Amino acid sequence: MENNIFRSPARGFAAAGFVLTLAACASNRAPEPASASALGDYSPQSPFPGAEWTQAAPATQGFSQEGIDRAVAYAKQQGSTSGMIIHDGLVVAEWGDVSRKSNLHSARKSFASALIGIAVARGQVHLDDTLAQLGIDDYEPSLSPTEKQATVRMLLEARSGVYHPTVYETSGMEASRPPRYSHPPGTFWYYNNWDFNTVGAIYEKATGESIFKALETEIAAPIGMQDYRSSDGHYVSGGLATRYPAYPFNLSARDFARFALLYLHNGRWRDRQIVPAEWVAESTHSYSDTSTGGYGYMWWTSTPVSGSRGQKVALLRPAYWADGHLGQYAVVVPSLDLVVVNLVDSRRTSKRMGQLKMERLVWLAESAENATGIGPEPGKVADVIAP
């Protein structure tokens, strides 16, 4: 294990803040739920919602009403069943039933990443422990000695090199899975549900708590989620394919937005550090190039490790997001103090919103902000706005 609990990415961290964060996270006790008085009401001095979200006219936040209306109309047209646009902790737009819970699909992984970060700060999980050290194996064909050299960090980065059968994959994920033993641990990025599901099992063994209960006590209650309960999660087992189940859960748009706002504020909610700030920065930093940006610790980013993002992209500024099948997104744009949340409930529509459509939605929200010095590259406007 490295000397520092967190590996600092290129953007360095203040030592004093690191000490304060560890002090806030050192206890093994689950955080107590925030009281109504602790949550309070929104005030201009605190960019966090109280027991309920506070609405604001777009113009009061420097946004064009016409531009925001255009973004909302686009989301609905593309199949979004609910969503929110939030600036400085205030809701400038929402659509659909934002209290209705639906399956987050793979966006669950960003929540698991947050829980891992809390456990790392408490010394319960060590990122450079290998699968061999942790006693991790799987059903036949079991893991090779080389595969067992993959670390927890590599699983978070989807770079384990373990291409064992797993569960809760899309057909595309299964089809693109590399051949077994084709890449040594740490050398190749592949969006791998075996990695993510195994991370969940490692967390539960290390902490003695289910992911669903931990999410309720460690994150949902402290930030005042209005709808989530631990009963909203369930395991999807792999039968004889794998020992490690997936852990999907349902969430409402307004609770998803609270989680994104928590990350926008570097893991802090009012005067309380919920997720270590160093972990927020490290986990949303890019370690691998993807076709449209980068990948951190179970978070997607718009910033590649090297090179450019490619042609069919629309985000105006650096951003990162939780991403789930069919169109579940929570996008954080730090430089604009902006959060955009989108849900597509398959029980209510047959449509889906892929990443390009999500980027177009965020582009429309960004473009409605009356900031100067930003704009799409020449020739991209028509492509971005087109359905």
C-alpha positions in Angstrom: 0.0 0.0 0.0 1.2 3.5 -0.7 2.2 5.9 2.1 -0.8 8.1 1.5 -4.3 6.8 1.9 -5.3 8.6 -1.3 -3.2 8.7 -4.4 -3.1 12.4 -5.4 -3.8 13.1 -9.1 -2.1 15.8 -11.0 -4.1 18.5 -9.3 -2.6 18.2 -5.8 -4.4 18.6 -2.5 -3.8 20.8 0.6 -2.3 18.8 3.5 -4.4 20.7 6.0 -7.6 19.7 4.2 -6.4 16.1 4.1 -6.0 16.0 7.9 -9.4 17.6 8.5 -11.1 15.1 6.1 -9.5 12.1 7.9 -10.6 13.5 11.2 -14.2 13.7 9.9 -14.1 10.2 8.5 -12.0 8.4 11.1 -14.8 6.9 13.2 -16.2 3.5 12.3 -19.6 4.5 13.5 -22.2 5.1 10.8 -23.1 8.8 10.6 -26.3 9.7 12.4 -29.1 10.8 10.1 -29.3 14.6 9.8 -32.1 16.2 11.7 -34.6 18.5 10.1 -33.0 21.4 12.0 -29.6 20.4 10.7 -30.9 20.3 7.2 -32.6 23.6 7.6 -34.0 25.7 4.8 -32.1 27.0 1.9 -30.4 30.4 2.5 -28.2 32.4 0.1 -25.2 31.7 2.4 -25.7 27.9 2.0 -26.0 26.4 -1.5 -27.7 23.3 -0.3 -31.4 22.4 -0.2 -33.3 22.0 3.0 -35.9 19.4 3.6 -37.2 20.3 0.2 -35.5 21.7 -2.9 -35.9 25.4 -3.5 -37.0 26.6 -7.0 -35.6 29.7 -8.7 -36.5 31.5 -11.9 -33.7 30.9 -14.4 -33.2 34.6 -14.9 -32.3 35.1 -11.2 -29.5 32.6 -11.7 -28.2 34.1 -15.0 -30.0 31.7 -17.3 -32.2 32.4 -20.2 -35.8 31.1 -19.6 -36.0 30.4 -23.3 -32.8 28.4 -23.2 -33.9 26.4 -20.2 -37.3 25.7 -21.8 -35.5 24.4 -24.8 -33.3 22.1 -22.8 -36.4 20.7 -21.0 -38.3 20.2 -24.2 -35.3 18.4 -25.7 -35.1 16.0 -22.7 -38.8 15.1 -22.9 -38.6 14.6 -26.7 -35.7 12.2 -26.3 -37.5 10.0 -23.7 -36.5 11.5 -20.3 -39.2 10.7 -17.7 -37.8 13.0 -15.0 -34.9 15.4 -14.5 -33.6 18.5 -12.9 -31.2 21.4 -13.7 -29.6 22.9 -10.6 -27.4 25.9 -10.3 -25.9 27.0 -7.0 -28.1 24.6 -5.2 -31.3 26.0 -6.6 -33.6 24.2 -9.1 -33.9 26.3 -12.2 -35.9 23.5 -14.0 -37.5 20.2 -13.4 -39.7 17.9 -15.4 -41.6 14.7 -14.8 -42.2 13.2 -11.3 -38.9 13.9 -9.6 -40.0 11.9 -6.5 -40.7 8.7 -8.5 -38.0 6.1 -8.0 -36.6 4.0 -10.9 -33.6 1.7 -11.6 -30.3 3.6 -11.8 -28.7 0.7 -13.5 -24.9 1.3 -13.8 -25.1 4.7 -12.1 -25.1 2.6 -8.9 -21.4 2.3 -9.4 -20.6 5.9 -8.6 -22.4 5.5 -5.3 -20.3 2.4 -4.6 -17.3 4.5 -5.4 -18.3 7.0 -2.7 -18.8 4.3 -0.1 -15.4 2.9 -0.9 -13.8 6.3 -0.4 -15.4 6.6 3.0 -14.1 3.1 3.9 -10.6 3.9 2.6 -10.4 6.9 4.9 -11.4 4.7 7.8 -8.8 2.1 7.1 -11.4 -0.6 6.3 -10.4 -0.9 2.6 -6.9 -0.6 1.1 -6.7 0.3 -2.5 -3.4 -1.6 -3.2 -4.5 -4.9 -1.7 -4.5 -7.6 -4.3 -7.3 -10.1 -4.9 -4.9 -12.8 -3.6 -4.4 -10.9 -0.3 -8.2 -10.5 0.0 -8.9 -14.2 -0.8 -10.9 -13.3 -3.9 -11.5 -16.1 -6.3 -14.5 -17.2 -8.5 -16.2 -20.2 -9.9 -14.5 -22.4 -12.5 -12.7 -21.3 -14.5 -11.2 -19.8 -11.3 -8.8 -16.9 -11.2 -5.2 -17.5 -12.3 -2.3 -16.4 -10.0 -1.7 -13.5 -12.4 -5.3 -12.3 -12.3 -5.2 -12.4 -8.5 -2.5 -9.7 -8.6 -5.2 -7.2 -9.6 -5.7 -4.6 -6.9 -8.8 -2.9 -5.5 -7.7 0.2 -7.3 -7.6 -1.6 -10.6 -11.1 -2.8 -10.1 -12.3 0.7 -9.4 -10.6 1.8 -12.6 -11.9 -1.1 -14.6 -8.4 -2.2 -15.4 -8.2 -5.5 -13.5 -7.6 -7.8 -16.5 -10.0 -10.3 -15.1 -12.5 -11.3 -17.8 -14.4 -13.9 -15.9 -18.1 -14.4 -16.6 -20.3 -12.0 -14.7 -23.8 -10.7 -14.4 -26.0 -7.6 -15.2 -24.2 -6.9 -18.4 -25.6 -5.4 -21.5 -25.2 -7.4 -24.7 -22.7 -4.8 -25.9 -20.6 -5.2 -22.7 -20.6 -9.0 -23.1 -19.7 -8.9 -26.8 -16.8 -6.5 -26.2 -15.3 -8.5 -23.3 -11.7 -9.3 -24.1 -10.6 -13.0 -24.1 -9.6 -14.4 -20.8 -6.0 -13.7 -19.8 -5.4 -11.4 -22.7 -4.3 -8.4 -20.7 -2.2 -8.4 -17.5 -3.7 -6.5 -14.5 -3.5 -2.7 -14.7 -2.6 -2.6 -18.4 -6.0 -2.3 -20.3 -9.3 -0.5 -19.7 -12.5 -2.4 -20.3 -15.8 -1.4 -18.7 -16.1 -4.6 -16.7 -19.0 -5.6 -14.5 -16.9 -8.3 -12.9 -14.7 -5.6 -11.5 -17.6 -3.4 -10.3 -19.6 -6.3 -8.7 -16.5 -7.6 -7.0 -15.8 -4.2 -5.5 -19.2 -4.3 -4.0 -18.5 -7.6 -2.4 -15.1 -6.4 -1.1 -16.8 -3.4 0.5 -19.5 -5.5 2.2 -16.9 -7.9 3.6 -14.6 -5.1 4.9 -17.4 -3.1 6.6 -19.9 -5.8 7.5 -22.7 -3.7 6.0 -24.7 -4.2 2.9 -24.3 -1.6 0.2 -28.0 -0.6 0.3 -28.0 -0.1 4.1 -24.6 1.7 4.0 -25.9 4.0 1.3 -28.9 4.9 3.5 -26.8 5.6 6.7 -23.6 7.0 5.2 -25.0 9.2 2.4 -28.7 9.3 2.0 -29.6 10.3 5.6 -26.8 12.9 6.1 -27.6 14.8 2.9 -31.4 14.6 3.4 -32.4 12.3 0.6 -36.2 12.4 0.6 -37.1 9.0 -1.1 -34.4 6.5 -0.8 -34.7 3.5 1.5 -32.4 0.5 1.8 -35.3 -1.7 0.7 -34.9 0.0 -2.8 -32.0 -2.2 -3.6 -31.7 -5.8 -4.5 -29.0 -8.3 -5.5 -28.8 -9.9 -8.9 -26.9 -13.2 -8.5 -25.0 -15.0 -11.2 -26.0 -18.5 -10.4 -23.0 -20.7 -11.2 -21.4 -18.0 -13.4 -19.9 -15.9 -10.7 -19.9 -15.5 -6.9 -20.3 -11.8 -7.0 -23.8 -10.3 -7.5 -24.7 -7.0 -9.0 -26.4 -4.5 -6.6 -28.9 -2.3 -8.5 -31.2 0.0 -6.7 -34.0 2.5 -7.4 -33.6 6.3 -6.8 -35.6 9.4 -7.5 -34.3 12.3 -9.6 -34.4 14.7 -6.7 -32.3 12.3 -4.5 -29.9 11.7 -7.4 -29.5 15.4 -7.6 -28.5 15.6 -4.0 -25.8 13.1 -4.5 -24.4 15.1 -7.5 -24.6 18.3 -5.5 -22.6 16.6 -2.7 -19.8 15.8 -5.3 -20.0 19.3 -6.7 -19.1 20.5 -3.2 -16.2 18.1 -2.9 -18.1 15.7 -0.7 -19.2 18.3 1.8 -22.8 18.9 2.8 -23.1 22.2 4.7 -20.5 22.0 7.5 -20.1 18.2 7.3 -17.6 16.2 5.2 -19.5 13.2 4.0 -17.1 11.8 1.4 -13.5 12.8 1.7 -12.6 15.7 -0.5 -9.5 14.0 -1.7 -11.5 11.0 -2.7 -13.9 13.1 -4.7 -11.0 14.6 -6.7 -9.2 11.4 -7.1 -12.2 9.3 -8.1 -13.4 11.8 -10.7 -9.9 12.2 -12.2 -9.2 10.3 -15.5 -7.0 7.3 -15.5 -8.1 5.8 -18.8 -9.1 7.1 -22.2 -12.5 6.3 -23.5 -14.1 7.0 -26.9 -15.6 10.2 -25.5 -13.4 11.2 -22.6 -11.9 9.5 -19.6 -12.7 7.1 -16.7 -11.9 7.5 -13.1 -13.0 5.3 -10.1 -16.5 4.3 -11.4 -17.1 7.8 -12.7 -17.1 9.0 -16.3 -15.3 12.2 -17.2 -15.1 14.5 -20.2 -11.3 14.8 -19.9 -9.1 12.2 -21.6 -5.8 11.2 -20.1 -4.2 12.1 -23.5 -5.4 13.5 -26.8 -8.8 15.0 -27.6 -12.3 13.8 -27.0 -13.2 13.1 -30.6 -15.7 14.7 -32.9 -19.2 13.8 -31.7 -19.1 15.5 -28.3 -21.0 18.5 -27.0 -20.0 19.4 -23.5 -18.6 22.9 -23.4 -16.6 22.6 -20.1 -14.9 19.9 -18.1 -17.5 17.6 -16.4 -17.9 14.2 -14.9 -21.0 12.0 -14.4 -22.6 8.9 -13.1 -24.0 6.9 -16.1 -26.6 4.2 -16.2 -28.2 2.1 -18.9 -31.0 3.6 -20.9 -30.2 7.2 -19.9 -29.6 7.6 -16.1 -27.3 10.5 -15.7 -26.1 12.9 -13.0 -23.7 15.4 -14.6 -21.5 17.8 -12.6 -20.1 20.8 -14.3 -17.9 22.4 -11.6 -16.9 25.6 -13.4 -20.6 26.6 -13.8 -21.7 25.3 -10.4 -24.2 23.2 -12.4 -25.8 19.8 -12.0 -28.0 18.1 -14.6 -29.9 15.0 -13.7 -31.8 12.8 -16.1 -33.8 9.5 -15.6 -35.4 7.2 -18.1 -37.8 4.9 -16.5 -38.3 1.9 -18.8 -41.7 1.2 -17.3 -42.9 4.5 -18.8 -41.1 4.7 -22.1 -39.4 2.6 -24.7 -37.0 5.4 -25.6 -33.4 5.7 -24.4 -30.9 8.5 -24.0 -27.3 7.6 -24.9 -24.3 9.7 -24.0 -24.5 12.0 -27.0 -28.1 12.9 -26.2 -27.1 13.5 -22.6 -24.3 15.8 -23.8 -26.7 17.7 -26.0 -29.0 18.2 -23.0 -26.2 19.5 -20.8 -25.0 21.6 -23.8 -28.4 23.3 -24.0 -28.3 24.0 -20.2 -24.8 25.4 -20.4 -25.7 27.5 -23.4 -28.7 29.0 -21.5 -26.2 30.4 -19.0 -25.3 33.9 -19.7 -21.6 33.3 -19.3 -19.1 34.8 -21.7 -16.2 33.1 -23.4 -17.9 29.7 -23.9 -19.5 28.1 -26.9 -19.4 25.1 -29.2 -16.7 24.7 -31.7 -17.5 26.1 -35.1 -19.7 23.8 -37.1 -21.0 21.9 -34.1 -24.1 23.9 -33.3 -26.4 22.1 -35.7 -25.1 18.7 -34.7 -25.5 19.4 -31.0 -29.1 20.7 -31.2 -30.4 18.3 -33.7 -32.5 15.4 -32.3 
